[in-house]
Every structure is written in structure tokens, then in C-alpha cells.
């Protein structure tokens, strides 16, 4: 597919706005950018009417199965600690997942991501009673919506050796199956150090090395994780992960709420990606991650909340500003998602220059103040929001067109997802 976007205004977090121009797309790559480009034969010409255009956003850590948790009945007794939240809510939910609910949670979550201008999702999945093939279901759901995914299955010892080994196999199988795919990649998923034995951590790292990928794991989300490492191995949490080869430049560490200065200096040296999830951290009451200490290789995720990176960044801004006056770090984390995707796929994300992946969002945003390089981050944080997203291109194809999703009956998807959610909630109650 060949497309010429005329009269659009690129908006960059680092460069501000360069003024109106045309952008040429051929296949899934941007091939030209300039003023008054001439249409080529067979090219679809789209007049953006002076609208702003940004690169498609990246959600660097989430759980798509949470899409069907919205409005579900609360547990009989309110959880008092983070581990009780896991046991009474999330571990019951993931155990109740079946193929139908896995597929429709990913479809619903993918559609929401599109409407928020998000074109790449890094997902962390768990369904202990439906492990084999679960990542294919998520891949198919996201492919149907038209967006990219970096997927993994959560390995844990909670269900015993049989389920642990099934999770390891699912990761290894999926990583191999998407090798070379333009839209999907795989990581080795791991829940958290406090639910993994030494042997399990070592096997996760072995598969990651063999598959030339990294480990996607929750780290220090709650103090329970930190305390467990000291009790289990008489060593700090990060040292335990380093001992078994979990820390690498390809790995993704989500949360890192209860790490401190020397820990982040260690992460800077190993090159691990650190992902901040402010709404989830506040919702679970686990504390506030010291984002001002985060290494350069950091990004923003939602940890199960919808993949609305505008809202996530805004929530993170106010929390960080309240804590340490470092709210503007959120703009760096948005840009970090683009750098992470660039490494995962080996192609340029986060830019609208020729050679970049043709993932972009057209915004119906009319700023009342000038947009410059010095204030572009402020426009992202205080002006643009998901209601501004008019159209989204992913891989050179319009996945969202004037707020509609071509070729998808969204009402039917919503009905099917609602039925799947009702069954899921019943299974949780009966468990």
C-alpha cells in the first residue's frame, strides 16, 4: 500500500513541530518527507488538513487479560496487602481464563489501544489452565486489530513443576514462531522473583539466551519481593536476578518501585529496560517508584490499565511532581518506549523521518499556544489526550480511520467480550 499524507504537521517530543509537510509511505515504511511532494502513480492521497501527526505510541508493560476485569465483583473481604491482592483477585482471574476470554480480552484491549494512538504493546500474559497456544491467541487478536505485540508467558512456580514447564515451553515455542515477523516478537516471561525458585530463574535465563531475547519480569513491585530475596538466598533482589543471568540489555524489568540509588546504577550498567507503571502502583498502594533515579533505558507501561499513554503519562507526571518535582520525566519515558520498540524489532520507531516504521497517529489537536522543541513535552502532557486521536496507521495501513476501525464490527466484539467476561467472573467465583 502506498500513501501520501499531505498537509500534516509532525510533532516530536524532542524537536517540537517543524511546520506543515507531506509524508510518503510505501508498504510499512516512511519513504519521504518534504513540502509539496508530488503524488506517485497508484498512491492514495490523504489530506490531513493541517493536523498534527505523531509516531504511534508504545505501551512497554501491560496485561491484556485485565481488559475483562473492568467492573468484576470485588472479593468477599478487601485485600489488606499486595500479596493478598494477587491471591484474591489477579491469580484467581488468570486461573479462570480460557481460550475464548484470552482472545477477546486481547481484542478488546487492542481496540482500546488503537483509539489511544498506541500501536505497539509489550504484554505479560498468564493463564495457568490454558497455557499451550495462549500467546498465539493474543497474537491473532492483535493482528486482527492491526497493531504490533511483544508477547511472553508468565513462568511461575505457583502451580507446580508441570505448569512451570508448560510456561517455559510456551515462551520458547512462541519466540521461535515469530522470528522475523514484522509485527511480533517474543520475550521469556517470569512473574516475580518471590514466586520463582533458583532453578526456575535459571531455566528462564537459559531459554532467553538460547533464543537471543530477554526476560520480562516484575521487579520490586512490592517489598514482599525484596524481603523474599533476602530470606530465600541471603542476597539483595537484583543480585539474585544477576546471579542467574536474568539481567541483560534485552530484559524488561517492570515497576522497580522498591529499588534505590545503587540498584539503579547497577541497572544502568547492565542496560536492563525499566518500565514505570504509575496508575497501577497507586491503585495497588505499593508506593511510588523513584523515577528521577531511573536509568536512561526506561519506558512507560500501564500494567493492565488501558494502553492510554497520554493518561498514564499525565498521572505519572502529577505523582512524580508531588513526590520529587520530576514530573517531566514522563516525556522521556514515552520516548523510551520508542527506543525499546526499535531494539525489539531492529527498525526505527518514534520518528517520522524516511526509513522509520510507518506507525503514526493523526491528531485533531488545535493548540492555543505555539509548539516548539522547548515545550513539546508540555503539549503532550497537558494538551493532547486520547480524544485527539482521529486516525492511526500501523505498518502502513489505516488501523483506525476517522475514529472507526475498518473491517471490524466493534459492537459485535463488545458483545462477545462481555459474554466472555461474564463466564470468566463466574469461573472465578466458583473456583
C-alpha positions in Angstrom: 0.0 0.0 0.0 1.3 3.5 -0.9 0.0 6.6 0.8 0.9 10.2 0.7 -0.2 12.2 3.7 -0.5 15.9 2.6 -0.6 19.0 4.7 0.3 17.3 8.1 2.3 18.8 10.9 4.8 16.4 12.5 5.0 16.7 16.3 8.1 15.4 18.1 8.9 15.3 21.8 12.5 16.2 21.0 12.1 18.5 18.0 8.8 20.2 18.6 7.0 21.0 15.3 8.8 21.6 12.0 5.7 23.1 10.3 3.5 21.6 7.6 4.8 19.0 5.2 3.9 15.8 3.3 4.8 12.3 4.4 5.1 9.4 1.9 4.5 5.8 3.0 5.4 2.8 0.9 4.5 -0.6 2.4 5.3 -0.4 6.1 8.0 2.3 6.0 8.1 6.0 5.6 10.0 6.7 2.4 9.7 10.5 2.0 9.1 13.8 3.8 9.0 17.3 2.5 6.9 20.1 1.2 4.6 19.7 -1.8 5.6 16.2 -2.6 4.1 15.1 -5.9 1.7 12.0 -5.8 3.1 8.9 -7.4 1.1 6.5 -9.6 -1.2 4.3 -7.5 -0.6 6.4 -4.4 -3.5 7.0 -2.0 -3.5 10.7 -1.2 -4.8 11.8 2.2 -5.2 15.5 3.1 -4.6 15.8 6.8 -5.9 19.4 6.8 -3.1 20.7 8.9 -3.5 18.2 11.7 -0.6 17.2 13.9 0.9 13.7 13.4 2.9 11.8 16.0 4.6 8.4 15.9 2.5 5.5 17.1 2.9 5.2 20.9 4.3 2.2 22.8 2.9 0.6 26.0 6.0 -1.1 27.4 4.3 -3.3 30.0 0.7 -4.4 30.4 -1.6 -7.4 31.0 -4.2 -7.6 28.2 -6.2 -10.1 30.1 -7.1 -7.3 32.5 -9.4 -5.9 29.8 -12.1 -8.2 31.1 -11.7 -7.3 34.7 -13.4 -4.0 34.5 -16.5 -3.9 36.8 -16.0 -7.5 38.0 -17.3 -8.3 41.5 -14.8 -7.5 44.3 -13.5 -10.2 46.6 -15.6 -11.0 49.7 -13.0 -9.5 52.0 -11.0 -6.5 50.9 -7.3 -7.4 50.4 -5.1 -5.8 53.0 -1.7 -6.3 51.3 -0.3 -6.5 47.8 0.1 -10.3 48.0 -3.5 -10.6 49.1 -4.5 -8.5 46.1 -2.7 -11.1 43.9 -4.1 -14.1 45.6 -7.7 -12.9 45.9 -8.0 -11.1 42.6 -5.4 -11.5 39.9 -4.3 -15.1 40.5 -8.0 -16.1 40.6 -8.6 -14.2 37.3 -5.7 -15.7 35.4 -6.6 -19.2 36.6 -10.1 -18.7 35.2 -9.0 -17.7 31.7 -9.9 -19.9 28.8 -9.1 -19.6 25.1 -12.2 -17.5 24.4 -11.6 -15.0 27.2 -7.9 -14.8 26.3 -8.8 -13.9 22.7 -11.5 -11.4 23.4 -9.5 -9.7 26.2 -6.7 -9.1 23.8 -9.0 -8.0 21.0 -10.8 -5.5 23.3 -7.5 -4.2 24.8 -6.0 -3.9 21.3 -9.0 -1.8 20.1 -8.7 0.5 23.1 -5.0 0.9 22.4 -5.7 2.0 18.8 -8.2 4.6 20.0 -5.4 6.0 22.3 -2.9 6.2 19.4 -0.9 3.1 20.7 0.4 0.8 18.0 2.8 -1.4 20.0 2.0 -3.4 23.1 4.5 -5.3 25.3 2.3 -7.8 27.0 2.9 -10.1 30.0 0.3 -13.0 29.9 -0.7 -15.7 32.4 -3.5 -18.4 32.1 -2.3 -21.4 34.1 -5.3 -23.6 32.9 -4.9 -22.6 29.3 -1.1 -22.3 28.6 -0.4 -24.0 25.4 -1.1 -21.8 22.4 -2.2 -18.9 24.6 0.3 -16.5 23.0 -1.0 -17.4 19.5 -4.4 -16.3 20.6 -3.1 -12.9 21.7 -1.0 -12.6 18.5 -4.1 -13.4 16.4 -6.2 -10.9 18.3 -3.7 -8.0 17.9 -3.0 -8.9 14.3 -6.8 -8.7 13.7 -6.8 -5.2 15.2 -3.7 -4.3 13.2 -1.2 -3.5 15.9 2.2 -4.9 17.0 2.9 -7.0 20.0 5.9 -8.2 22.1 4.5 -11.1 24.0 5.5 -13.6 26.7 4.0 -16.1 29.0 4.4 -15.7 32.8 6.5 -18.5 34.2 6.0 -19.1 37.9 6.3 -21.9 40.5 2.8 -21.2 41.9 1.2 -24.1 40.0 4.0 -26.6 40.4 6.6 -28.0 38.1 4.2 -29.2 35.4 2.7 -25.8 34.8 6.1 -24.1 35.1 7.5 -26.3 32.4 4.4 -25.7 30.2 5.0 -21.9 30.6 8.7 -22.3 29.6 7.7 -24.3 26.5 5.1 -21.8 25.5 7.7 -19.0 25.6 10.2 -21.0 23.7 7.7 -22.1 21.1 6.3 -18.6 20.5 9.6 -16.9 20.3 10.7 -19.2 17.6 7.4 -19.0 15.7 7.6 -15.2 15.3 11.2 -14.9 14.4 11.5 -12.4 11.6 7.9 -11.3 11.9 7.4 -7.5 11.1 4.7 -7.2 13.8 5.6 -9.6 16.7 8.4 -10.5 18.9 8.7 -12.8 22.0 10.3 -12.5 25.4 10.6 -15.0 28.2 8.0 -14.1 30.8 8.5 -14.6 34.5 6.2 -13.5 37.3 8.5 -12.2 40.0 11.5 -13.4 42.0 9.3 -14.2 45.0 7.4 -16.9 43.1 10.4 -18.4 41.4 13.0 -20.9 42.6 16.6 -20.7 41.7 16.2 -23.5 39.2 13.2 -21.7 37.6 15.1 -18.4 37.2 18.0 -20.3 35.7 15.8 -22.0 33.1 14.1 -18.7 32.1 17.6 -17.2 31.6 18.8 -20.3 29.6 15.8 -20.1 27.2 16.3 -16.3 26.8 20.0 -16.8 25.9 19.3 -19.6 23.5 16.6 -17.6 21.8 18.6 -14.4 21.8 16.0 -12.4 23.7 15.4 -11.2 27.2 13.3 -11.9 30.3 10.2 -9.8 31.1 9.7 -9.9 34.8 8.1 -7.9 37.7 10.9 -6.5 40.0 10.4 -4.9 43.4 6.8 -4.0 42.8 6.2 -4.6 46.5 8.5 -5.0 49.4 7.4 -8.7 49.6 9.7 -9.3 46.5 12.7 -7.6 48.2 12.2 -9.4 51.5 11.8 -12.8 49.8 15.1 -12.5 48.0 16.9 -11.8 51.3 15.2 -14.6 53.1 15.5 -17.1 50.3 19.0 -16.5 49.1 20.6 -14.2 51.7 21.2 -11.7 48.9 19.6 -8.5 47.5 16.9 -8.9 44.9 18.9 -7.6 42.0 21.9 -9.7 42.9 19.8 -12.8 42.8 18.5 -11.9 39.3 22.0 -11.1 38.1 23.3 -14.4 39.5 21.0 -16.4 37.2 21.5 -14.2 34.2 18.2 -12.5 34.2 19.7 -9.0 33.9 20.6 -8.2 30.3 20.2 -5.5 27.8 17.3 -7.4 26.2 15.4 -7.9 29.5 12.4 -5.8 30.7 12.0 -5.1 34.5 8.6 -3.8 35.3 7.9 -1.5 38.3 11.2 -1.3 40.3 9.3 0.6 43.0 11.4 -0.5 45.9 14.9 -0.2 44.4 17.2 2.7 45.3 20.2 4.6 44.1 22.8 1.8 44.0 20.3 -0.5 42.4 19.5 1.9 39.5 23.2 2.5 39.0 23.6 -1.3 38.6 20.7 -1.4 36.1 22.3 1.4 34.2 25.5 -0.6 33.8 23.7 -3.8 32.8 21.4 -2.0 30.3 18.1 -3.6 31.5 15.0 -1.8 30.4 13.0 -0.4 33.4 9.3 0.2 32.9 7.3 2.6 35.2 3.5 1.9 35.7 2.3 4.8 37.9 -1.5 4.2 37.8 -1.1 0.6 38.8 1.3 1.4 41.6 -1.1 4.0 43.0 -4.1 1.7 42.6 -2.3 -1.2 44.5 -0.8 1.1 47.1 2.7 -0.3 46.6 4.5 3.0 46.7 6.0 5.4 44.2 8.9 4.4 42.1 11.8 6.9 42.2 11.6 7.8 38.6 14.3 10.5 39.0 16.8 7.7 39.6 15.7 5.6 36.6 18.4 4.6 34.1 18.4 6.1 30.6 16.8 2.8 29.3 13.4 3.4 30.8 9.9 3.4 29.4 6.2 3.8 30.4 3.7 1.0 30.8 0.1 0.6 32.2 0.3 -2.8 34.0 -3.2 -3.8 32.9 -4.9 -0.4 32.7 -5.9 0.5 29.1 -3.0 1.4 26.9 -3.7 5.1 27.0 -0.1 6.5 27.2 -1.4 10.1 27.4 -3.4 9.4 30.6 -0.6 7.2 32.0 2.0 10.0 31.5 -0.3 12.6 32.9 -1.0 10.5 36.1 2.7 9.8 36.4 3.5 13.5 36.0 1.4 14.6 38.9 2.6 11.8 41.2 6.2 12.4 40.4 5.8 16.2 40.7 4.2 15.8 44.1 7.0 13.4 45.2 10.2 14.9 43.9 9.4 17.6 41.4 10.4 15.3 38.5 7.2 15.0 36.5 8.7 15.9 33.2 10.5 12.6 33.3 7.3 11.1 31.8 8.0 12.6 28.4 11.4 10.8 28.5 9.6 7.6 29.3 7.2 7.9 26.3 10.3 8.4 24.1 11.9 5.4 25.9 9.0 3.2 24.6 10.0 4.1 21.0 13.6 3.2 21.7 12.6 -0.1 23.3 10.5 -1.0 20.2 13.3 0.0 17.9 15.6 -2.5 19.7 12.9 -5.3 19.8 12.2 -5.0 16.1 15.5 -3.8 14.8 13.9 -0.9 13.0 13.4 2.9 13.7 10.3 3.7 15.8 9.4 7.1 17.3 10.3 9.2 14.3 8.5 10.4 11.1 11.7 10.6 9.1 12.3 8.5 6.0 13.3 4.9 6.9 11.1 4.8 10.0 8.4 2.3 10.6 5.1 3.7 9.3 3.3 3.7 12.7 1.7 7.1 13.3 -1.4 8.8 14.8 -3.2 11.8 13.3 -4.4 14.2 16.0 -7.2 16.6 15.9 -5.4 18.9 18.3 -5.6 22.7 18.0 -3.1 24.2 20.4 -3.8 27.7 21.7 -0.1 28.3 22.2 3.0 27.8 20.0 4.5 24.4 19.7 8.3 24.4 19.9 11.1 21.9 20.8 11.3 23.5 24.2 7.6 23.0 25.1 6.6 19.9 23.0 6.6 17.7 26.2 4.2 20.2 27.9 1.8 19.9 24.9 2.0 16.1 25.3 1.3 16.2 29.0 -1.2 19.0 29.3 -2.8 19.4 25.8 -3.0 16.2 23.7 -5.2 13.3 25.0 -6.7 10.2 23.5 -9.8 12.2 22.4 -7.5 14.0 20.0 -6.7 10.8 18.1 -8.6 10.8 14.8 -6.8 8.2 12.7 -4.0 5.6 13.3 -1.7 4.0 10.8 0.1 0.8 11.8 2.6 -0.8 9.5 1.5 1.4 6.6 -2.2 0.5 6.9 -5.0 2.6 8.4 -6.0 0.6 11.5 -8.2 3.5 12.8 -9.8 5.8 10.2 -11.7 8.9 11.3 -12.3 7.1 14.7 -13.7 3.9 13.1 -11.9 0.6 12.7 -12.1 -0.6 9.1 -13.3 -4.2 8.7 -14.2 -4.8 12.4 -17.7 -4.8 13.9 -16.9 -3.2 17.2 -20.4 -3.7 18.6 -20.1 -7.4 17.9 -16.7 -7.6 19.6 -18.0 -5.8 22.6 -20.9 -8.2 22.9 -18.6 -11.2 22.6 -16.2 -9.8 25.1 -19.0 -9.1 27.6 -20.2 -12.7 27.3 -16.6 -13.9 27.8 -16.3 -11.7 30.8 -19.5 -13.0 32.4 -18.2 -16.6 32.1 -14.8 -15.5 33.4 -16.3 -13.9 36.5 -18.5 -16.9 37.2 -15.4 -19.2 36.9 -13.6 -17.0 39.4 -16.5 -17.2 41.8 -16.8 -21.0 41.5 -13.0 -21.6 41.9 
